[in-house]
Amino acid sequence: YRESDTDRLIKIIEHIESRHNEKARNGKYVGTLQISPIMIREANRVNGYNKYSLSDRNDSLMSTKIFKDIMQHKNREKSIRKAVIIWHGKDKPNYRKKVINMFIKNECNKCTTR
């Protein structure tokens, strides 16, 4: 994906993970992008300081920044497959296919905007 596609990819993942619900919770996963405490620690690690807190998971704009910071450091080639594996924590083919299919078909127009 191109840099200009980043927001579209994020909206697709938000749609799949939480239907864009900032209050979504699933155990330790919170917010629109279902961010775990480990992802907060990783975002702070790649930034070199404690830029984010656990409460940032409840804010869709902060969640987007967390996603972008992690991808900037771990997915410089901007691979959708790699982005999904990094974000989801493992390579689940069905999840990856769903994201990629929505991305290719430009189905994020069906997603609720913030």
C-alpha positions in Angstrom: 0.0 0.0 0.0 1.0 3.6 -0.5 1.3 6.2 2.3 -1.9 7.7 1.1 -3.6 4.3 1.6 -2.7 4.1 5.3 -5.9 5.8 6.6 -8.0 3.5 4.4 -6.2 0.4 5.8 -6.8 1.7 9.3 -10.5 2.2 8.7 -10.8 -1.3 7.3 -9.1 -2.8 10.4 -11.3 -0.6 12.6 -14.4 -1.8 10.8 -13.4 -5.5 11.2 -12.2 -5.1 14.8 -14.8 -2.9 16.4 -17.2 -1.4 13.8 -15.4 1.9 14.8 -16.6 1.7 18.4 -14.1 3.6 20.6 -15.7 1.8 23.7 -15.2 -1.7 22.3 -13.6 -4.1 24.7 -12.5 -7.7 24.3 -10.5 -8.7 27.3 -7.2 -6.8 27.2 -8.0 -5.4 23.7 -9.6 -1.9 23.7 -10.9 0.7 21.3 -11.5 1.0 17.6 -8.3 -0.9 16.7 -8.5 -3.3 19.7 -5.1 -2.3 21.1 -3.5 -4.4 23.8 -1.1 -3.2 26.5 1.7 -4.9 24.6 1.0 -2.7 21.5 1.2 0.4 23.7 4.6 -0.8 25.1 5.8 -1.5 21.6 4.7 1.9 20.3 6.6 3.6 23.2 9.6 1.4 22.5 9.8 2.3 18.8 9.5 6.0 19.7 12.1 5.8 22.4 10.0 7.3 25.1 6.6 6.9 26.7 4.5 8.8 24.2 1.3 6.7 24.7 -0.7 5.5 27.7 -3.3 2.8 28.0 -6.1 5.4 28.0 -5.0 6.4 24.5 -6.6 3.1 23.2 -10.0 4.7 23.8 -9.4 7.6 21.4 -9.6 6.7 17.7 -7.2 9.5 16.7 -4.6 8.4 19.2 -5.1 4.7 18.1 -4.4 5.8 14.6 -1.2 7.5 15.7 -0.2 4.3 17.5 -0.8 2.2 14.4 1.1 4.6 12.2 4.1 4.8 14.6 4.4 1.0 14.8 4.0 0.6 11.0 6.6 3.3 10.3 9.2 1.3 12.3 8.1 -2.3 11.5 6.6 -2.2 8.1 8.7 0.2 6.0 7.8 -1.7 2.8 4.1 -1.0 3.5 3.0 -4.6 2.9 -0.7 -5.2 3.8 0.1 -8.8 4.7 2.9 -7.7 7.1 0.7 -4.9 8.5 -2.0 -7.4 9.4 0.4 -9.8 11.0 2.1 -7.0 13.0 -1.3 -5.7 14.1 -3.1 -8.9 14.7 -0.1 -10.6 16.3 -0.2 -13.6 14.1 -0.9 -14.6 10.6 -4.5 -15.8 10.5 -5.3 -16.4 6.8 -9.0 -15.7 7.0 -8.5 -12.4 8.8 -5.7 -11.3 6.4 -7.9 -12.2 3.4 -10.8 -10.2 4.8 -8.6 -7.1 5.2 -6.9 -7.5 1.8 -10.3 -8.2 0.0 -11.9 -5.1 1.5 -8.8 -3.1 0.6 -8.7 -4.3 -3.0 -12.4 -3.9 -3.5 -12.2 -0.5 -1.9 -15.0 -1.5 0.5 -14.0 1.0 3.2 -16.7 3.2 1.7 -19.1 0.9 3.6 -17.2 1.7 6.8 -18.5 4.3 9.2 -16.3 7.4 9.2 -15.2 9.0 12.4 
